[in-house]
């Protein structure tokens, strides 16, 4: 479901190579990624899973070599040239799992941003996390941002109408509204707690059905389209996700929320071999 239009919806300005926050890591979040690998760079080799340009730019500045891997040809075509000159980057069109299986003990650091939301199950997440651990050199670090159902979550507090009202009252900004509405706005209708799978097609069907009822404007719909996605997302709660990391023999630290609504559920984890 990651089509070209989905990638382009996340771009604020192609000319300035700038994407919308929340769905893309912002400056503060990229700085957390950077701090997590302080002292590991130099001539080291970094791996970015996905074509997240903000991560690739940071990794290219911090490490002597960079490899970026994605199975999406449209993502590679759109973002290939978003890393500045002077970066020694190799771009590979391949499935993450098959690539990692061929490169044990290769990388000083592995980065990913929201990648596990695209993995179909907890078991598949564990397999990918385990491959990442095996791909790290001794002392290497894995850093990722992961969307989770936050502690103390109550669906009623995140209902779409509630988020829309808060947005209209300027209590939350465009980025907070857009991503939160997709992940949690229709949680009870679109989420399966047994599998931790969110059906985004159902979410956007519900949004379409609510347009006239809630008097939504074209501008509001445009904000929601920044997070457009009609596939499935793996969206575990915190204990389930952290159990995956532990079972894959990773020690981890999690960076606390810093003020934006999405920081409550889109957390950055720094992981090392246990």
N, C-alpha and C positions, 0 to 999 in steps of 0.2 A: 504493500500500500504506500510505500515511499516513492511517490511519483515526482516528476520534475516540478509540478505546481506546488506540491507540499514543501519542497525545499525553498522555492522562490517566495512562498508566503512568509517565510521567516526572515527575509531580507528587508531591512529598513532602507538601505541605500546601496545599490550595486556600485555606483561611482566611488563612494567612500569606503566600500567593502565593510559595511556595518550591518549587523543583524539586531533584531529585537531582543531585549533581555528576557529573562525567565526561561523561554524555550532555548535560548543560547546563553552561555555563561557570560556574566557581566565583568566589568573590570575588577571589582573586588573578589569575585569568585576565581578569576584567572590568577590573581595574586596569591590566593590560598593554594592553588595548584603549584604555583612557582615556589612558594615557601616550603612546600612539602618535599621538594627535591633539592633544596639548597645544599650545595656541596657535592652533589652527585654528577654534575654536568662535565664541563671541559670536553674531553675527547670521548665521553660516553655515548651510547647509542640509545635513543628514545624511540618508543613505539606509540603511535596514536591509533586507537581503534575507532574508525569513523573518520569523516572528513571535516570535523569541527574546526573551522579556520582559526578561531581564537586559541584553541589548544595547540594547533600546529605551529602558529606563530610563536607562542611561548616556548614550546619544546625546541623549536629551531634556534631560538636565542640562547637557550640554556645548555644545549647538548651539541656535540660535534657532528653527530649524524642523526637523521630523523627518517623513520619509515612510517608511512600512513597507509592504512589498509581499510578498504570498504568493498562490499559486494555490490554497491549501487553505482552503475555507470553514470546516471544523471548527477549524483552527488559529486563524483569525481570531475565531471565536465564543468559543473557550475563553480566549484570551489578550488579547482586545481591551482589557479594563479593568485589565490588570496594570501599566499605566504610570500614575504618580501624577498628581495634578491639577497644572495649570499648564503642562503640556507641550503645545506646538503640534504635534500629530501628525495626519497624514493617513494613513489606512489604505486600501490599494488591493488589490483582489482581481484579480490578473493574473499571467500568466506573467512570470518575471523577465526573460527575453530580450526579449520584446516591449515591456515597460515601458522597459527600458534603451535600446532602439533609438530610442525617442521622446524621450529626454532627454539629448542630448549636452551636455557641458560645463556640467552643472547643479549638481553636488554637491561640497561641500568634503571630504566623507568618505563612503566606502561601507563598510558592515560586513556580515559574514556569519559564521555559526557552523555549520560542518559542511555548508554548502550544496552543495559540489561532490561530496559522497558521493551525492547524489541525481541527479547528471547521468549520462547513460547511457554516456558514452565519453570518452576523452581529447580527441578532436576537438571534442566538444560542450563540454567544459570550456574548451578554448582559445577557442571562440566566445564563451562567457559571460565569460571573463576579459577578452577584447578589448573587449567591450561595456562592461564595468565601467570599464576604462581610459578609454574614450571619454567615459563619463559624468562623469568627474572634471573639475573645474575645474583650471586651471594651479596646480600646487603641492598638489593634493589627494592624499589618502591612502586606500588600500584596505587594510583589516585583516580577516583571516579566520583561523579555526581549521580545520585540515585534517588528516584522518586519513590516515596514510601507513604503508606497510610500513617499519619503521625500519631503519637501517643495521645490517648484521651479523645480520639476522633469521634465526633457526633455528626452524622450526616445532616441533621437538621440545621446545624450551624453553617453548612457549606452549600445549602440548596441554591439552585441557579437564581431564583427570584431574590434571595437574600444577597447574593453576590452582586446581582445587577443593581439592586437598590443601593448597596454600598458604593458601587462604582458611580452611579448617578449623583450620589451625595459627596463625591470626591473623598471618600474614606479610603479607597484603594485606587491604585493607578491602572493604566491600561494593561501593563504586563501582569500585574497581580490578578486582575480580572480574567484575562484571556486564558492563562494556563490553569488557574484554579477552577474556572467554569468547566473546562474540558475534563479535568481529572475527577472533580468531586461534585459538580453541579447537578448531575443526575445519577449519583452514586447508587442509590437503592434500585434504580431501574437498569443500570448498565454494568454493574459490577457483580462478579461471582466470587463470593468470599471463599468458597472451597478451593478454587483454582488460583485465586488472586488475579484474575484476568478482567480487565476493563475493555468493554466493547465500545470503541469510539464512534463507530458508525451509528450505534444506537444513540449516543450522546448528541451527535449532530442532527440526527432525525428529530430528536426531542427539541433541539434548539429551533429547527425549521418550523416545527409545529407551534412553538411559543411566540413566533414573531408578531403576528397580529394580536394575539391575546395580551401581550405585554407592551405593545406599541413600540417595538424595537426599531431604532433608526438604522439607516445604512451605515452610519459611522460606527455604531455599536457592533453591527454584524462584521464590519471590517476589522475591528479589534479582535473579535473572536476568531476570525479566519487566520490570524497570525499563528494560532496553535492548531490549525486544521490538520486532522489526521483521521482516517476512517478504518484503520487497522485495529489490531488488538495490542494492548499493553499489559505486560506483567507488572503488577503494582502490589507488592506484598506489604504487610505491616512490618514495623521495625523488628520485632523478635524473629520473624520468619527470615527476613533479609540478613540479619546479623548472624543467625544460625548458619546460613549458607557460607558466609565468610569464615566462621569458626570451623565448620566441618571441612573446609578446604585448607585448613592449617594456616590461616592468616590471622595475625594480630592486627587490630585496627583501632584508629581513633576517628571520632566524628566531630566535625566542626559545628558549633552551636548556631542557632538562628541569629541573624544580624539585623533584623528589622523589617524586611520585606515579607509579605504573606507567604510567598513560595519558599522562603527559607525554613518554614515549619515542616515542609514535606519533601523538599528537594535538597538533600543533604550531601555534603562532600565527605567522602571516606578516604583516609590515608591508610594503606595496608602494607604490612611486611610479613615475610615468612615467620611462622611461630617457631 
